[in-house]
Amino acid sequence: MLKKILFPVIILLLAYSFWISPDFKETAAGIALFLFGMMCLEEGFKAFTGGTLESILRKSTSHQWKSLTFGMTATTLMQSSTLVSLVTISFVSAQMISLAAGIGIIMGANIGTTTGAWLIAGLGLKVDIASYAMPALIFGVIFTLQKSKALKGLGYVMLGVGFLFLGIHYMKTGFEAFQSTVDLTAYAVPGLAGVLLFTLIGVIITTIMQSSHATLLVIIAALATGQVSYENALALAIGANLGSAVTTAIGGMAANLGGKRLAIAHVLFNIITAFVAILFINQFVWVVDHGARLLGIADDSYLLKLALFHTLFNITGVLLLFPFIKQLETLLQKYVTFAPKSSEKPIYLHPQAVETPATAVSAVRKEVQHLFDNAYGLLTHGISLRRAVIDSEESLVDAIKYTRRIMPLDVDDIYENKIKSLHSEIVAFIGEAQTRELTHEATEELYILRQASRDIVEAVKAMKHMHKNLSKHGVSSNIAVREQYDAIRLQIATLLRELRIILHSTENVTSLSLDSLKLTMEKSSQQLMDSLDDMIRARRINPAIATSIMNDEAYVTDLAKNLIEAARTLLHDSEQNSVDNLALRPDEIQTLATNESDVKA
């Protein structure tokens, strides 16, 4: 409700400001162009995620110092700590890197983001930067019109650079014009009160613009034109650093528990860094003054001294907290657990349903179908496909082949809230029903349905076990490993699609349809193991990873077996169970699969 009110209020205030002050309009246009440039940069670098960036990220986080270096380098190159932070959250969420590695990257990103201040202070306001924007924009448009994803990405990067340069230009000219009409230095506040006030202003500006780079640009442009004092500019820089954690916090709220922990770590790091900077601001100013002399920076070169201050207090924060990353990780894992989401509620298990055997059986059957549907969704996301893809006629081979990243998925959380809780409700309801007078047929049917519910739970447990390896190796830079996990994902996707077709068929489906599906899964499993043996012999796959693939293939076998048995129960009620006599025994299915494999060989 508040957002709905705030948005039109902000629009009206901006419109009124533009009407009364053309100079403010130029400054605001500069900010808008700068922010749009940041968006273009992020869009461009996203084109290189899903493969290259992820591969580099995995290789660059084996040690804490590597994580720190990666965060610094990536943010320096991309000039977007937001993108680096949000990509890192997605990787921690998917368990592809540890929480400690993620914290290291976030710390490195905070140092890397200071390079933007140096570029703007040292270059951006001293040359006609707009002249460099034009070629970047022209080439950027040409590249974005190409079909190649890489060329489009490069085009967005060029557009981003062009709009950043234009934004800096208009910010500079806007503040210069603004200076002749309004002197904001008259509102400067000295002492600790001024530090706290302007730190808060920096936080607010950064939160609104969602970019500490844009805030630093505003600070530097205002300082260059004398609109803020040097002391107040330092406080604004602290606020900008503190406000940058808000973007990560917002991104973290949409992530799972691992992502939330990393977002909290980022907020804690920035709060502690800001607290230290405010507490010892006089000492920092002294160090900056002496450091500036050593670097040959003039005493009145406040822009470069601001950039130096921004770098120094970020480095100080890293030096203070970097040795304690492991301890911070342990504390976050211990205390940041979050209140569990409300568990999935049964839809059909009403108290009145236990009144008669028929209604009890019908309610349980529908609830087991509800549980199956929940498991279907979890398993679909577990192999990083959208449910709509499984439900469509789209090629599963292509859908899996062109997967760029493994979806972040908190399997444990979903299992507890959507699977285990619902299974417990089903078991409890059946227990209640059994205290009533039931017919022999109803008792048998409830027993079978309870077993079907358990089968569904076991299928999801199998996904829990294999998902960590799938997250780790599903987008591996080793093509052979990725092919094996793509084959595993294809097995599960095929199983889910076929089960959906069978369960929603309007024709009379017998157990032989499920036996045929089970036979298909057995054959796929044997083919995968044969392929794996060939790759081990050719030394295309490390034996340790091969062992993981074998274990995961066993989980797929268990998953398929349990899901097919649950589907068998849902297909046939007590009046139709006679068709189960047509079902093949497990040993017959195994024999058929082996014989077909031998014939092909």
C-alpha positions as CSV (number, residue, x, y, z in Angstrom):
1,M,0.0,0.0,0.0
2,L,2.8,2.4,0.9
3,K,4.6,1.7,-2.4
4,K,1.5,2.5,-4.3
5,I,1.2,5.9,-2.6
6,L,5.0,6.7,-2.7
7,F,5.4,6.1,-6.4
8,P,2.9,8.8,-7.7
9,V,4.1,11.2,-4.9
10,I,7.7,10.9,-6.1
11,I,6.7,11.3,-9.8
12,L,4.7,14.5,-8.9
13,L,7.6,15.9,-6.8
14,L,10.0,15.3,-9.7
15,A,7.7,16.9,-12.2
16,Y,7.3,19.9,-10.0
17,S,11.1,20.1,-9.5
18,F,11.7,20.0,-13.2
19,W,9.1,22.8,-13.7
20,I,10.7,25.2,-11.2
21,S,14.4,24.3,-11.9
22,P,15.8,23.6,-15.4
23,D,19.2,23.1,-13.7
24,F,17.9,20.3,-11.5
25,K,16.4,18.7,-14.6
26,E,19.8,18.4,-16.2
27,T,21.3,17.0,-13.0
28,A,18.4,14.4,-12.7
29,A,18.9,13.5,-16.4
30,G,22.5,12.8,-15.7
31,I,21.6,10.5,-12.8
32,A,19.0,8.8,-15.0
33,L,21.5,8.2,-17.8
34,F,24.1,6.9,-15.3
35,L,21.6,4.4,-13.8
36,F,20.4,3.3,-17.2
37,G,24.1,2.8,-18.2
38,M,24.4,0.6,-15.1
39,M,21.4,-1.5,-16.2
40,C,22.9,-1.9,-19.7
41,L,26.2,-3.0,-18.2
42,E,24.4,-5.6,-16.0
43,E,22.4,-6.8,-19.0
44,G,25.5,-7.1,-21.1
45,F,27.4,-9.1,-18.5
46,K,24.5,-11.4,-17.9
47,A,25.0,-12.6,-21.5
48,F,28.3,-14.1,-20.4
49,T,26.8,-15.8,-17.3
50,G,25.5,-19.4,-17.5
51,G,28.9,-20.8,-18.5
52,T,32.0,-18.6,-18.6
53,L,31.3,-16.5,-15.4
54,E,30.1,-19.5,-13.4
55,S,33.1,-21.6,-14.5
56,I,35.5,-18.8,-13.4
57,L,33.6,-18.4,-10.2
58,R,33.9,-22.1,-9.2
59,K,37.6,-22.1,-9.9
60,S,38.2,-18.9,-8.1
61,T,36.8,-19.7,-4.7
62,S,38.9,-22.7,-3.5
63,H,40.6,-20.5,-1.0
64,Q,39.4,-17.4,0.9
65,W,42.0,-15.1,-0.6
66,K,41.0,-16.3,-4.1
67,S,37.4,-15.4,-3.3
68,L,38.4,-11.9,-2.2
69,T,40.6,-11.4,-5.3
70,F,37.7,-12.6,-7.5
71,G,35.3,-10.2,-5.9
72,M,37.7,-7.3,-6.4
73,T,38.6,-8.2,-10.0
74,A,35.0,-8.9,-11.2
75,T,33.6,-5.7,-9.7
76,T,36.5,-3.6,-11.1
77,L,35.9,-5.0,-14.6
78,M,32.1,-4.8,-14.5
79,Q,31.8,-1.7,-12.4
80,S,28.8,-3.3,-10.8
81,S,29.0,-4.7,-7.3
82,T,25.3,-5.3,-7.5
83,L,25.6,-7.9,-10.3
84,V,28.6,-9.6,-8.6
85,S,26.7,-9.7,-5.3
86,L,23.5,-11.1,-6.8
87,V,25.3,-13.7,-8.9
88,T,27.2,-14.8,-5.8
89,I,23.9,-15.1,-3.8
90,S,22.5,-17.4,-6.6
91,F,25.6,-19.6,-6.4
92,V,25.5,-19.8,-2.6
93,S,21.8,-20.6,-2.8
94,A,22.5,-23.4,-5.3
95,Q,25.3,-24.8,-3.0
96,M,27.8,-24.4,-5.8
97,I,30.1,-22.3,-3.6
98,S,30.3,-22.2,0.2
99,L,28.9,-19.4,2.3
100,A,32.5,-18.5,3.4
101,A,33.5,-18.2,-0.3
102,G,30.5,-16.0,-0.9
103,I,31.4,-13.7,2.0
104,G,35.0,-13.4,0.6
105,I,33.6,-12.4,-2.8
106,I,31.3,-9.8,-1.2
107,M,34.2,-8.3,0.7
108,G,36.3,-8.2,-2.5
109,A,33.4,-6.5,-4.3
110,N,33.4,-3.7,-1.7
111,I,37.0,-3.0,-2.4
112,G,36.4,-3.3,-6.2
113,T,33.6,-0.8,-6.2
114,T,36.0,1.9,-4.9
115,T,37.7,1.9,-8.3
116,G,34.7,3.7,-9.7
117,A,35.4,6.6,-7.4
118,W,39.0,6.8,-8.6
119,L,37.9,6.7,-12.3
120,I,35.3,9.4,-11.8
121,A,37.5,11.6,-9.6
122,G,40.7,11.2,-11.6
123,L,39.3,11.2,-15.1
124,G,35.6,11.7,-15.4
125,L,35.4,15.3,-14.4
126,K,38.6,16.5,-16.0
127,V,38.1,15.6,-19.7
128,D,35.2,15.9,-22.1
129,I,33.9,12.5,-21.3
130,A,30.8,13.0,-23.4
131,S,32.9,12.9,-26.6
132,Y,33.9,9.3,-25.8
133,A,30.2,8.4,-25.1
134,M,29.1,8.9,-28.8
135,P,31.3,6.1,-30.4
136,A,30.4,3.7,-27.6
137,L,26.7,4.3,-28.1
138,I,26.9,3.9,-31.9
139,F,28.9,0.7,-31.8
140,G,26.7,-0.5,-28.9
141,V,23.5,-0.2,-31.0
142,I,25.2,-2.0,-34.0
143,F,26.2,-4.9,-31.8
144,T,22.9,-5.2,-30.0
145,L,21.2,-5.6,-33.4
146,Q,23.2,-8.8,-34.0
147,K,21.7,-12.3,-33.5
148,S,24.7,-13.7,-31.5
149,K,24.1,-13.6,-27.8
150,A,27.7,-12.8,-27.2
151,L,27.6,-9.9,-29.6
152,K,24.4,-8.6,-28.1
153,G,26.0,-8.8,-24.6
154,L,29.0,-6.9,-25.9
155,G,26.7,-4.3,-27.4
156,Y,24.9,-3.8,-24.1
157,V,28.3,-3.3,-22.4
158,M,29.2,-0.6,-24.9
159,L,25.8,1.0,-24.4
160,G,26.3,0.9,-20.7
161,V,29.7,2.6,-21.0
162,G,28.3,5.3,-23.3
163,F,25.4,6.1,-21.0
164,L,27.7,6.1,-18.0
165,F,29.9,8.7,-19.7
166,L,26.8,10.8,-20.7
167,G,25.5,10.6,-17.2
168,I,28.7,11.9,-15.7
169,H,28.8,14.7,-18.3
170,Y,25.2,15.9,-17.5
171,M,25.7,15.5,-13.8
172,K,28.8,17.7,-14.0
173,T,27.1,20.4,-16.1
174,G,23.9,20.2,-14.0
175,F,25.7,20.8,-10.7
176,E,27.8,23.6,-12.2
177,A,24.6,25.4,-13.3
178,F,22.9,24.6,-10.0
179,Q,25.8,26.2,-8.1
180,S,25.0,29.6,-9.5
181,T,21.5,29.6,-8.1
182,V,21.7,27.6,-4.9
183,D,24.6,27.2,-2.4
184,L,24.1,23.9,-0.5
185,T,27.3,24.5,1.5
186,A,25.2,26.9,3.6
187,Y,23.5,23.8,5.0
188,A,26.7,22.0,6.0
189,V,26.6,20.5,9.5
190,P,30.0,20.3,11.4
191,G,31.0,17.7,13.9
192,L,29.6,14.2,14.7
193,A,26.1,15.4,14.0
194,G,27.0,16.3,10.5
195,V,28.7,12.9,10.0
196,L,25.7,11.0,11.1
197,L,23.2,13.2,9.2
198,F,25.1,13.0,5.9
199,T,25.7,9.3,6.4
200,L,22.0,8.9,6.6
201,I,21.5,11.0,3.5
202,G,24.0,8.8,1.6
203,V,22.1,5.7,2.7
204,I,18.8,7.1,1.5
205,I,20.2,8.3,-1.9
206,T,21.8,4.9,-2.5
207,T,18.7,3.0,-1.4
208,I,16.5,5.0,-3.9
209,M,19.0,4.8,-6.8
210,Q,20.0,1.2,-5.9
211,S,23.6,2.0,-7.0
212,S,26.5,3.1,-4.8
213,H,28.3,4.1,-8.0
214,A,25.6,6.5,-8.9
215,T,25.7,8.0,-5.3
216,L,29.4,8.4,-5.5
217,L,29.0,10.2,-8.8
218,V,26.5,12.6,-7.2
219,I,28.9,13.2,-4.3
220,I,31.9,13.8,-6.5
221,A,30.0,16.1,-8.8
222,A,28.6,18.0,-5.9
223,L,32.0,18.2,-4.2
224,A,33.7,19.3,-7.5
225,T,31.2,22.2,-7.8
226,G,31.4,23.2,-4.1
227,Q,27.9,22.1,-3.3
228,V,29.0,20.0,-0.3
229,S,31.9,20.4,2.0
230,Y,34.8,17.9,2.1
231,E,33.8,16.6,5.5
232,N,30.2,16.1,4.6
233,A,31.3,14.3,1.4
234,L,33.2,11.8,3.4
235,A,30.1,11.1,5.4
236,L,28.0,10.7,2.3
237,A,30.6,8.2,1.0
238,I,30.2,6.1,4.2
239,G,26.4,6.3,3.7
240,A,26.7,5.2,0.0
241,N,28.7,2.2,1.1
242,L,26.2,1.3,3.8
243,G,23.2,1.7,1.4
244,S,24.7,-0.6,-1.2
245,A,24.0,-3.5,1.1
246,V,20.2,-2.8,0.7
247,T,20.3,-4.1,-2.9
248,T,22.0,-7.3,-1.8
249,A,19.5,-7.7,1.1
250,I,16.6,-7.3,-1.4
251,G,18.1,-9.9,-3.7
252,G,18.8,-12.2,-0.7
253,M,15.1,-12.2,0.4
254,A,14.2,-13.9,-2.8
255,A,16.9,-16.6,-2.3
256,N,16.9,-19.6,-0.1
257,L,18.4,-19.9,3.4
258,G,22.0,-19.9,2.0
259,G,21.3,-16.7,0.0
260,K,19.6,-15.0,3.0
261,R,22.7,-15.8,5.2
262,L,25.0,-14.2,2.6
263,A,22.8,-11.1,2.3
264,I,22.9,-10.8,6.1
265,A,26.7,-11.2,6.1
266,H,26.9,-8.4,3.5
267,V,24.7,-6.1,5.7
268,L,26.8,-6.9,8.8
269,F,30.0,-6.3,7.0
270,N,28.9,-2.9,5.7
271,I,27.4,-1.9,9.1
272,I,30.6,-2.7,10.9
273,T,32.7,-1.0,8.3
274,A,30.6,2.1,8.4
275,F,30.6,2.1,12.3
276,V,34.4,1.9,12.3
277,A,34.7,4.7,9.7
278,I,32.4,7.0,11.7
279,L,34.0,6.2,15.0
280,F,37.5,6.9,13.7
281,I,36.7,9.5,11.0
282,N,39.2,12.0,12.3
283,Q,42.0,9.3,12.3
284,F,40.9,8.4,8.7
285,V,41.1,12.0,7.6
286,W,44.6,12.2,9.1
287,V,45.7,9.0,7.3
288,V,44.1,10.3,4.1
289,D,46.0,13.6,4.3
290,H,49.4,11.9,4.9
291,G,48.7,9.2,2.3
292,A,47.7,11.8,-0.3
293,R,51.0,13.5,0.2
294,L,52.9,10.3,-0.2
295,L,50.9,9.6,-3.5
296,G,51.6,13.1,-4.8
297,I,48.0,14.2,-4.4
298,A,47.6,18.0,-3.7
299,D,46.2,19.1,-0.4
300,D,43.3,20.8,-2.2
301,S,42.5,17.9,-4.5
302,Y,39.5,16.8,-2.5
303,L,38.1,14.6,-5.2
304,L,41.1,12.2,-5.2
305,K,41.2,12.4,-1.4
306,L,37.6,11.4,-1.3
307,A,38.4,8.4,-3.5
308,L,41.3,7.5,-1.2
309,F,39.1,7.8,1.9
310,H,36.5,5.5,0.2
311,T,39.2,2.9,-0.5
312,L,40.9,3.1,2.9
313,F,37.8,2.5,5.0
314,N,36.7,-0.4,2.8
315,I,40.1,-2.0,3.0
316,T,40.0,-1.5,6.8
317,G,36.7,-3.3,7.0
318,V,38.1,-6.2,5.1
319,L,41.3,-6.4,7.2
320,L,39.1,-6.4,10.4
321,L,36.7,-9.1,9.3
322,F,38.6,-11.2,6.7
323,P,40.4,-13.4,9.3
324,F,37.0,-14.3,10.9
325,I,35.1,-15.4,7.8
326,K,34.9,-19.0,9.0
327,Q,33.7,-17.9,12.4
328,L,31.1,-15.7,10.8
329,E,30.0,-18.5,8.5
330,T,29.5,-20.8,11.6
331,L,27.6,-18.1,13.5
332,L,25.3,-17.4,10.5
333,Q,24.6,-21.2,10.0
334,K,23.9,-21.6,13.7
335,Y,21.7,-18.5,14.4
336,V,20.2,-17.5,11.1
337,T,17.6,-20.2,10.5
338,F,14.5,-18.1,10.0
339,A,11.1,-19.2,11.1
340,P,9.8,-22.0,9.0
341,K,7.2,-21.2,6.4
342,S,3.7,-22.4,7.1
343,S,3.5,-26.1,6.1
344,E,1.4,-27.2,3.2
345,K,-2.2,-27.7,4.3
346,P,-4.2,-30.7,3.2
347,I,-7.0,-29.9,0.8
348,Y,-9.3,-32.9,1.1
349,L,-8.7,-34.3,4.6
350,H,-11.7,-32.7,6.4
351,P,-12.8,-34.1,9.8
352,Q,-16.1,-35.1,8.2
353,A,-14.4,-37.3,5.7
354,V,-13.8,-40.0,8.2
355,E,-17.5,-40.5,8.8
356,T,-17.8,-43.3,6.2
357,P,-15.2,-45.7,4.7
358,A,-15.9,-44.5,1.1
359,T,-15.4,-40.8,1.9
360,A,-12.3,-41.6,3.9
361,V,-10.7,-43.5,1.0
362,S,-11.8,-40.9,-1.5
363,A,-10.3,-38.1,0.6
364,V,-7.0,-39.9,1.1
365,R,-6.7,-40.8,-2.6
366,K,-7.2,-37.1,-3.6
367,E,-4.7,-35.9,-1.0
368,V,-2.1,-38.4,-2.2
369,Q,-2.7,-37.0,-5.7
370,H,-2.1,-33.5,-4.2
371,L,1.1,-34.8,-2.6
372,F,2.1,-36.3,-6.0
373,D,1.5,-32.9,-7.6
374,N,3.7,-31.2,-5.1
375,A,6.5,-33.7,-5.7
376,Y,6.1,-33.3,-9.4
377,G,6.8,-29.6,-9.1
378,L,9.7,-30.1,-6.8
379,L,11.3,-32.7,-9.0
380,T,10.8,-30.6,-12.1
381,H,12.6,-27.6,-10.5
382,G,15.2,-30.1,-9.1
383,I,16.4,-30.8,-12.6
384,S,16.3,-27.1,-13.5
385,L,13.3,-27.2,-15.9
386,R,10.1,-25.2,-15.7
387,R,6.9,-27.2,-15.1
388,A,5.5,-25.7,-18.3
389,V,8.3,-27.4,-20.3
390,I,7.5,-30.8,-18.9
391,D,3.8,-30.3,-19.5
392,S,4.4,-29.2,-23.1
393,E,5.5,-31.0,-26.2
394,E,8.8,-29.1,-26.3
395,S,11.9,-31.2,-26.9
396,L,13.3,-32.3,-23.5
397,V,16.7,-32.9,-25.1
398,D,16.9,-29.3,-26.3
399,A,15.5,-27.9,-23.1
400,I,18.2,-29.7,-21.1
401,K,21.0,-29.0,-23.6
402,Y,20.5,-25.3,-23.5
403,T,20.2,-25.0,-19.7
404,R,22.7,-22.2,-18.7
405,R,22.5,-22.6,-15.0
406,I,21.1,-24.9,-12.3
407,M,18.1,-23.2,-10.6
408,P,18.8,-22.3,-6.9
409,L,16.5,-24.7,-5.0
410,D,16.3,-25.2,-1.2
411,V,15.2,-28.9,-1.5
412,D,15.3,-29.4,2.3
413,D,13.0,-26.5,2.9
414,I,10.5,-27.5,0.2
415,Y,10.6,-31.2,1.4
416,E,9.8,-30.2,4.9
417,N,7.0,-27.8,4.1
418,K,5.3,-29.3,1.0
419,I,6.1,-33.0,1.1
420,K,6.9,-34.3,4.6
421,S,4.3,-32.2,6.4
422,L,1.6,-33.3,3.9
423,H,2.6,-36.9,4.2
424,S,2.4,-36.6,8.0
425,E,-1.2,-35.3,7.7
426,I,-2.1,-38.2,5.4
427,V,-0.7,-40.7,7.9
428,A,-2.5,-39.0,10.8
429,F,-5.8,-39.0,8.9
430,I,-5.5,-42.7,8.0
431,G,-4.7,-43.4,11.7
432,E,-7.9,-41.5,12.7
433,A,-9.9,-43.3,10.1
434,Q,-8.7,-46.7,11.3
435,T,-10.2,-46.0,14.7
436,R,-13.6,-46.0,13.0
437,E,-15.5,-49.0,11.7
438,L,-14.0,-49.7,8.3
439,T,-14.7,-52.4,5.7
440,H,-11.9,-54.8,4.9
441,E,-11.7,-53.3,1.4
442,A,-11.4,-49.8,2.8
443,T,-8.7,-50.9,5.2
444,E,-6.7,-52.5,2.4
445,E,-7.1,-49.4,0.2
446,L,-6.0,-47.0,2.9
447,Y,-2.9,-49.2,3.5
448,I,-2.0,-49.1,-0.2
449,L,-2.6,-45.3,-0.3
450,R,-0.4,-44.8,2.7
451,Q,2.3,-46.8,1.0
452,A,1.9,-44.6,-2.2
453,S,2.3,-41.5,0.0
454,R,5.5,-43.0,1.4
455,D,6.7,-43.9,-2.1
456,I,6.3,-40.2,-3.1
457,V,8.3,-39.1,-0.1
458,E,11.1,-41.6,-0.9
459,A,11.2,-40.3,-4.5
460,V,11.7,-36.7,-3.2
461,K,14.4,-37.9,-0.7
462,A,16.3,-39.4,-3.7
463,M,16.2,-35.9,-5.3
464,K,17.5,-34.4,-2.1
465,H,20.5,-36.7,-2.1
466,M,21.4,-36.1,-5.8
467,H,20.6,-32.3,-6.1
468,K,23.8,-31.2,-4.5
469,N,25.9,-33.0,-7.1
470,L,23.6,-31.9,-9.8
471,S,24.1,-28.2,-8.7
472,K,27.9,-28.7,-8.6
473,H,28.4,-30.7,-11.9
474,G,25.3,-29.8,-13.9
475,V,27.0,-26.9,-15.6
476,S,30.6,-28.4,-15.3
477,S,33.2,-27.1,-17.7
478,N,34.1,-30.8,-18.3
479,I,31.8,-31.6,-21.2
480,A,31.8,-35.4,-20.4
481,V,30.6,-34.8,-16.8
482,R,28.0,-32.3,-18.0
483,E,26.8,-34.9,-20.6
484,Q,26.3,-37.5,-17.9
485,Y,24.3,-35.2,-15.7
486,D,22.3,-34.0,-18.7
487,A,21.5,-37.7,-19.3
488,I,20.3,-38.1,-15.7
489,R,18.2,-34.9,-16.0
490,L,16.7,-36.3,-19.2
491,Q,15.8,-39.6,-17.5
492,I,13.9,-37.7,-14.8
493,A,12.3,-35.3,-17.2
494,T,11.1,-38.2,-19.5
495,L,9.7,-40.0,-16.4
496,L,7.8,-37.0,-15.3
497,R,6.3,-36.3,-18.7
498,E,5.3,-39.9,-19.3
499,L,3.7,-40.2,-15.8
500,R,1.8,-37.0,-16.5
501,I,0.5,-38.4,-19.8
502,I,-0.5,-41.7,-18.2
503,L,-2.2,-40.1,-15.2
504,H,-4.2,-37.6,-17.3
505,S,-5.1,-40.1,-20.0
506,T,-8.8,-40.4,-20.8
507,E,-8.3,-43.9,-22.0
508,N,-8.3,-47.0,-19.8
509,V,-4.7,-47.4,-18.8
510,T,-3.3,-50.7,-17.5
511,S,-0.3,-51.5,-15.4
512,L,1.5,-52.6,-18.5
513,S,1.8,-48.9,-19.5
514,L,3.7,-48.3,-16.2
515,D,5.7,-51.5,-16.7
516,S,6.7,-50.2,-20.2
517,L,7.9,-46.9,-18.6
518,K,9.8,-48.8,-15.9
519,L,11.5,-50.9,-18.7
520,T,12.4,-47.6,-20.5
521,M,14.0,-46.3,-17.3
522,E,15.9,-49.5,-16.7
523,K,17.3,-49.4,-20.3
524,S,18.2,-45.7,-19.9
525,S,20.0,-46.5,-16.7
526,Q,22.0,-49.3,-18.3
527,Q,22.9,-47.1,-21.3
528,L,24.2,-44.4,-19.0
529,M,26.3,-46.8,-17.0
530,D,27.8,-48.3,-20.2
531,S,28.5,-44.8,-21.4
532,L,30.1,-44.0,-18.1
533,D,32.4,-47.0,-18.3
534,D,33.5,-45.9,-21.8
535,M,34.4,-42.4,-20.5
536,I,36.3,-43.8,-17.5
537,R,38.4,-46.1,-19.8
538,A,39.0,-43.1,-22.1
539,R,40.0,-41.0,-19.0
540,R,37.5,-38.4,-19.9
541,I,36.0,-38.5,-16.4
542,N,37.8,-38.5,-13.1
543,P,37.1,-41.7,-11.1
544,A,35.9,-39.6,-8.1
545,I,33.3,-37.8,-10.1
546,A,32.4,-41.1,-11.8
547,T,31.6,-42.5,-8.4
548,S,29.3,-39.6,-7.7
549,I,27.5,-40.2,-11.1
550,M,27.0,-43.9,-10.2
551,N,25.5,-42.9,-6.8
552,D,23.3,-40.4,-8.4
553,E,22.1,-42.8,-11.1
554,A,21.2,-45.2,-8.2
555,Y,19.1,-42.4,-6.7
556,V,17.4,-41.9,-10.1
557,T,16.5,-45.6,-10.2
558,D,15.0,-45.4,-6.7
559,L,13.2,-42.2,-7.6
560,A,11.7,-43.8,-10.7
561,K,10.7,-47.0,-9.0
562,N,8.9,-45.1,-6.1
563,L,7.2,-42.6,-8.4
564,I,5.9,-45.3,-10.8
565,E,4.6,-47.4,-7.9
566,A,2.8,-44.3,-6.5
567,A,1.3,-43.7,-9.9
568,R,0.2,-47.3,-10.1
569,T,-1.8,-46.8,-6.9
570,L,-3.3,-43.6,-8.1
571,L,-4.4,-45.1,-11.4
572,H,-6.4,-48.0,-10.0
573,D,-9.0,-47.9,-7.3
574,S,-10.2,-51.0,-5.5
575,E,-12.6,-52.0,-8.3
576,Q,-9.8,-51.9,-10.9
577,N,-7.0,-53.6,-9.0
578,S,-7.7,-56.9,-10.9
579,V,-5.8,-55.4,-13.9
580,D,-2.6,-55.5,-11.8
581,N,-2.4,-59.2,-12.6
582,L,-1.2,-58.0,-16.0
583,A,1.8,-56.3,-14.4
584,L,5.3,-57.6,-15.0
585,R,7.4,-58.7,-12.0
586,P,10.5,-56.7,-11.3
587,D,12.8,-59.6,-12.3
588,E,10.9,-59.8,-15.6
589,I,11.5,-56.1,-16.3
590,Q,15.2,-56.5,-15.4
591,T,15.5,-59.5,-17.8
592,L,13.8,-57.6,-20.6
593,A,16.1,-54.6,-20.2
594,T,19.2,-56.7,-20.0
595,N,18.2,-58.8,-23.1
596,E,17.6,-55.7,-25.2
597,S,20.9,-54.2,-24.1
598,D,22.7,-57.5,-25.1
599,V,21.0,-57.5,-28.5
600,K,22.1,-53.9,-29.3
601,A,25.6,-54.8,-28.2
